[in-house]
């Protein structure tokens, strides 16, 4: 029985690590912690059944940390994101400029028409003005390996719902300035 439980723990831990490392958003990360919880409880049972106190105590602590991760990513973070979404939607119905959650600029798809060109990675804004200067977008690659970072000037972009839209066609987009991972423009 302990052998079967340790295999459940192994599989759960690998799946959970993949889910959290992929950084696919707060919900997926939160569900990753749920799977981690299954893994830590399984390891806790295996450690108890086989008389391994180090494994048992390690997974008591990991169980507590996984419960914190579930609260953090499925409880707190989901509510924060819901608050941002609600404010953005409400701002569309009020006079003045509509608002969007700035966190969108770390994960949104970049579209030209209906074609996805890349994904947002980050953005740079003025310290005093708060004005966005440019968005750093990732193109190509898998999980960050082999990707090309590009500088998309903010005046070439606009937020449309949950995506960053640009009027640039794919050829123009491919001509945007490439950025080194550790050397982005200061101005």
KEKE-3310 file (N, C-alpha, C; in steps of 0.2 Angstrom, whole numbers, plus 5000, padded with zeros to 4 digits):
npx = (5004:5010:5019:5011:5004:5016:5019:5007:5010:5022:5018:5008:5016:5025:5016:5010:5021:5024:5012:5013:5025:5023:5017:5004:4994:4984:4973:4977:4989:4984:4977:4987:4993:4983:4985:4998:4995:4988:4999:5008:5001:5000:5013:5015:5007:5014:5027:5023:5018:5029:5038:5047:5053:5058:5053:5040:5038:5043:5033:5022:5025:5025:5012:5005:5011:5006:4992:4992:4996:4985:4975:4981:4982:4970:4961:4963:4971:4962:4951:4956:4960:4947:4941:4948:4944:4930:4931:4937:4927:4916:4921:4920:4907:4906:4909:4923:4940:4941:4947:4960:4966:4983:4990:4987:4996:5006:5003:4994:4987:4994:4986:4983:4971:4962:4973:4985:4999:5009:5014:5011:5024:5029:5029:5035:5034:5033:5040:5036:5025:5017:5014:5013:5026:5032:5028:5034:5035:5033:5039:5037:5046:5046:5039:5047:5059:5070:5062:5059:5061:5052:5051:5036:5030:5020:5011:5007:4998:4983:4971:4959:4947:4952:4964:4979:4979:4985:4988:4998:5004:5009:5022:5026:5026:5036:5047:5049:5059:5071:5074:5087:5087:5092:5094:5085:5078:5081:5074)
npy = (4994:5006:5008:5010:5022:5031:5031:5038:5050:5054:5056:5066:5076:5079:5083:5094:5103:5106:5113:5124:5130:5133:5145:5150:5158:5164:5155:5142:5141:5141:5129:5120:5121:5114:5101:5099:5098:5086:5078:5081:5076:5063:5059:5061:5051:5040:5041:5040:5027:5020:5022:5034:5047:5060:5062:5062:5073:5083:5084:5087:5101:5105:5102:5112:5123:5121:5123:5136:5141:5138:5146:5158:5159:5154:5159:5173:5180:5177:5185:5198:5199:5198:5210:5219:5217:5219:5233:5238:5235:5242:5255:5257:5261:5273:5291:5298:5292:5274:5261:5249:5234:5235:5223:5215:5218:5209:5197:5196:5192:5197:5204:5206:5211:5197:5188:5181:5188:5188:5187:5197:5202:5211:5229:5246:5261:5278:5285:5297:5302:5291:5286:5274:5268:5258:5241:5225:5212:5194:5183:5168:5153:5141:5140:5151:5148:5150:5161:5177:5193:5208:5226:5235:5250:5260:5268:5261:5252:5246:5243:5230:5224:5209:5208:5214:5225:5228:5239:5235:5225:5207:5208:5221:5220:5210:5218:5226:5233:5221:5215:5212:5200:5206:5219:5232:5246:5262:5274)
npz = (5000:5004:4994:4983:4986:4987:4974:4969:4975:4969:4956:4957:4963:4952:4942:4948:4950:4937:4933:4941:4938:4925:4925:4921:4925:4939:4943:4937:4944:4957:4956:4954:4967:4974:4968:4973:4986:4987:4984:4994:5005:5002:5002:5015:5021:5016:5022:5035:5036:5033:5042:5042:5048:5044:5031:5034:5043:5035:5025:5033:5035:5022:5018:5025:5019:5006:5008:5011:4999:4991:4997:4994:4980:4974:4983:4988:4977:4966:4970:4970:4956:4952:4957:4950:4937:4938:4941:4929:4919:4924:4922:4909:4907:4913:4912:4904:4902:4899:4910:4913:4920:4925:4927:4917:4907:4909:4904:4893:4877:4862:4848:4831:4822:4820:4822:4833:4838:4848:4865:4880:4891:4900:4905:4903:4912:4915:4930:4937:4929:4926:4914:4901:4892:4884:4879:4883:4873:4870:4858:4849:4853:4867:4882:4886:4882:4868:4864:4857:4862:4861:4858:4860:4856:4866:4859:4848:4852:4860:4873:4872:4879:4886:4879:4871:4858:4842:4828:4819:4806:4804:4797:4800:4814:4816:4813:4824:4837:4843:4859:4871:4884:4896:4894:4892:4884:4891:4889)
capx = (5000:5014:5022:5006:5004:5022:5018:5003:5013:5027:5014:5005:5021:5027:5010:5009:5027:5023:5007:5015:5031:5021:5015:4998:4989:4982:4969:4981:4994:4981:4975:4993:4994:4979:4988:5003:4992:4987:5006:5011:4997:5002:5020:5015:5005:5019:5032:5020:5017:5036:5043:5052:5050:5060:5048:5033:5039:5044:5027:5018:5026:5023:5005:5003:5013:5002:4986:4993:4997:4979:4972:4985:4981:4963:4957:4965:4972:4956:4947:4960:4958:4939:4940:4951:4940:4924:4932:4937:4920:4912:4924:4917:4900:4906:4912:4930:4944:4940:4953:4961:4971:4990:4993:4986:5002:5011:5000:4989:4989:4994:4983:4983:4965:4961:4979:4989:5006:5014:5011:5014:5028:5030:5028:5039:5031:5037:5040:5032:5019:5014:5012:5016:5031:5032:5026:5039:5031:5037:5037:5040:5049:5042:5040:5052:5066:5070:5058:5062:5058:5052:5048:5030:5028:5013:5006:5005:4994:4977:4968:4952:4945:4957:4970:4982:4978:4989:4987:5004:5003:5014:5028:5028:5028:5042:5052:5050:5066:5072:5077:5091:5084:5094:5095:5079:5079:5079:5069)
capy = (5000:5012:5009:5014:5029:5035:5033:5044:5056:5056:5059:5072:5081:5081:5087:5101:5107:5108:5118:5131:5132:5136:5152:5151:5162:5163:5149:5136:5140:5138:5122:5117:5120:5108:5095:5098:5096:5078:5075:5081:5071:5056:5058:5061:5045:5035:5042:5037:5020:5016:5024:5039:5054:5066:5062:5064:5080:5088:5084:5091:5108:5106:5102:5119:5128:5120:5126:5144:5143:5137:5152:5164:5159:5153:5164:5180:5182:5177:5190:5204:5199:5200:5217:5223:5215:5223:5240:5239:5234:5248:5261:5258:5264:5280:5296:5298:5286:5268:5259:5242:5232:5235:5216:5212:5218:5203:5190:5196:5190:5203:5203:5211:5209:5191:5184:5182:5189:5187:5188:5202:5200:5217:5235:5251:5267:5284:5285:5303:5303:5284:5285:5269:5270:5253:5235:5220:5206:5188:5180:5162:5149:5137:5141:5156:5145:5152:5167:5184:5199:5214:5232:5237:5256:5260:5272:5256:5247:5248:5237:5228:5218:5205:5207:5220:5225:5233:5239:5233:5218:5203:5210:5226:5217:5207:5223:5229:5232:5216:5217:5207:5199:5210:5226:5235:5253:5266:5279)
capz = (5000:5004:4987:4978:4989:4985:4966:4968:4978:4964:4950:4959:4963:4945:4939:4952:4949:4930:4933:4944:4934:4918:4926:4916:4928:4946:4944:4936:4949:4963:4956:4955:4974:4976:4967:4977:4992:4986:4984:5001:5010:5000:5005:5023:5023:5014:5027:5042:5035:5032:5048:5040:5052:5040:5026:5038:5045:5029:5022:5037:5033:5015:5018:5028:5014:5000:5010:5010:4992:4988:4999:4990:4972:4973:4987:4988:4971:4962:4972:4968:4949:4950:4958:4944:4931:4939:4940:4921:4916:4927:4919:4902:4908:4916:4908:4904:4899:4902:4914:4913:4926:4923:4927:4910:4903:4910:4902:4888:4870:4857:4842:4825:4819:4824:4822:4838:4836:4853:4872:4884:4896:4905:4902:4906:4913:4918:4937:4939:4925:4926:4907:4899:4887:4879:4882:4881:4871:4869:4852:4848:4859:4871:4890:4887:4878:4861:4862:4855:4866:4856:4861:4856:4858:4868:4855:4843:4856:4864:4876:4870:4883:4889:4875:4868:4851:4838:4821:4815:4803:4806:4795:4804:4820:4816:4812:4830:4840:4848:4866:4875:4890:4902:4892:4889:4883:4897:4887)
cpx = (5004:5017:5017:5005:5010:5022:5013:5006:5018:5023:5011:5010:5024:5022:5010:5015:5026:5018:5009:5021:5029:5019:5009:4992:4987:4978:4973:4986:4990:4979:4981:4995:4989:4982:4994:5001:4991:4994:5009:5007:4999:5009:5020:5012:5010:5025:5029:5020:5024:5041:5048:5050:5053:5055:5042:5033:5039:5037:5021:5019:5024:5016:5002:5005:5008:4995:4986:4993:4990:4975:4975:4982:4974:4958:4958:4966:4966:4952:4950:4959:4951:4938:4943:4947:4933:4925:4933:4931:4916:4915:4922:4911:4900:4910:4919:4933:4942:4947:4954:4966:4978:4993:4992:4992:5007:5009:4996:4992:4989:4991:4983:4977:4963:4967:4983:4996:5011:5010:5015:5018:5029:5029:5033:5035:5035:5035:5035:5025:5014:5012:5016:5020:5031:5030:5032:5034:5036:5034:5040:5042:5043:5044:5046:5059:5065:5065:5062:5058:5058:5049:5042:5029:5021:5008:5004:5001:4988:4974:4961:4950:4950:4964:4973:4982:4983:4987:4992:5002:5009:5021:5031:5030:5034:5048:5053:5057:5066:5076:5081:5087:5085:5096:5090:5081:5077:5074:5065)
cpy = (5006:5014:5012:5021:5033:5036:5038:5050:5059:5059:5065:5078:5084:5085:5094:5106:5110:5113:5124:5134:5135:5143:5154:5155:5160:5156:5143:5135:5138:5131:5117:5116:5114:5102:5094:5096:5088:5075:5075:5076:5064:5054:5057:5054:5039:5035:5039:5030:5016:5018:5029:5046:5060:5067:5065:5071:5085:5089:5087:5098:5109:5106:5109:5124:5128:5123:5134:5145:5142:5144:5158:5165:5158:5157:5171:5183:5183:5183:5197:5205:5201:5207:5221:5223:5219:5231:5242:5239:5240:5255:5262:5261:5271:5285:5296:5292:5280:5265:5251:5240:5231:5228:5213:5213:5213:5197:5190:5194:5197:5201:5208:5208:5202:5186:5186:5182:5187:5187:5193:5199:5205:5223:5240:5257:5272:5284:5291:5303:5296:5282:5279:5271:5264:5246:5230:5214:5200:5185:5173:5158:5145:5138:5146:5154:5147:5157:5173:5189:5205:5220:5235:5244:5257:5264:5267:5251:5250:5242:5236:5222:5215:5204:5214:5220:5230:5233:5237:5226:5214:5205:5216:5224:5214:5211:5227:5228:5226:5218:5211:5206:5203:5217:5229:5243:5257:5272:5277)
cpz = (5000:4998:4983:4980:4987:4978:4965:4970:4972:4958:4951:4960:4957:4942:4942:4950:4941:4929:4936:4940:4927:4919:4921:4919:4935:4947:4943:4942:4956:4962:4956:4962:4977:4974:4971:4984:4992:4987:4991:5006:5008:5003:5012:5025:5021:5020:5034:5041:5035:5037:5046:5042:5048:5035:5029:5039:5040:5026:5026:5035:5026:5014:5020:5022:5008:5002:5009:5003:4989:4990:4995:4983:4970:4977:4986:4981:4966:4964:4970:4960:4948:4952:4952:4938:4932:4938:4932:4918:4918:4923:4912:4902:4911:4911:4909:4901:4903:4905:4912:4918:4922:4923:4921:4906:4904:4907:4896:4881:4867:4850:4837:4821:4823:4825:4829:4836:4842:4860:4876:4889:4902:4901:4906:4906:4916:4926:4939:4936:4926:4919:4905:4893:4881:4883:4879:4879:4869:4862:4850:4854:4862:4878:4891:4884:4871:4859:4860:4859:4861:4860:4857:4859:4860:4863:4849:4846:4859:4867:4873:4874:4887:4885:4873:4861:4848:4831:4816:4812:4805:4803:4799:4811:4821:4815:4818:4833:4844:4854:4869:4882:4896:4900:4888:4889:4890:4896:4881)
residu = (UNK:UNK:UNK:UNK:UNK:UNK:UNK:UNK:UNK:UNK:UNK:UNK:UNK:UNK:UNK:UNK:UNK:UNK:UNK:UNK:UNK:UNK:UNK:UNK:UNK:UNK:UNK:UNK:UNK:UNK:UNK:UNK:UNK:UNK:UNK:UNK:UNK:UNK:UNK:UNK:UNK:UNK:UNK:UNK:UNK:UNK:UNK:UNK:UNK:UNK:UNK:UNK:UNK:UNK:UNK:UNK:UNK:UNK:UNK:UNK:UNK:UNK:UNK:UNK:UNK:UNK:UNK:UNK:UNK:UNK:UNK:UNK:UNK:UNK:UNK:UNK:UNK:UNK:UNK:UNK:UNK:UNK:UNK:UNK:UNK:UNK:UNK:UNK:UNK:UNK:UNK:UNK:UNK:UNK:UNK:UNK:UNK:UNK:UNK:UNK:UNK:UNK:UNK:UNK:UNK:UNK:UNK:UNK:UNK:UNK:UNK:UNK:UNK:UNK:UNK:UNK:UNK:UNK:UNK:UNK:UNK:UNK:UNK:UNK:UNK:UNK:UNK:UNK:UNK:UNK:UNK:UNK:UNK:UNK:UNK:UNK:UNK:UNK:UNK:UNK:UNK:UNK:UNK:UNK:UNK:UNK:UNK:UNK:UNK:UNK:UNK:UNK:UNK:UNK:UNK:UNK:UNK:UNK:UNK:UNK:UNK:UNK:UNK:UNK:UNK:UNK:UNK:UNK:UNK:UNK:UNK:UNK:UNK:UNK:UNK:UNK:UNK:UNK:UNK:UNK:UNK:UNK:UNK:UNK:UNK:UNK:UNK)
# end
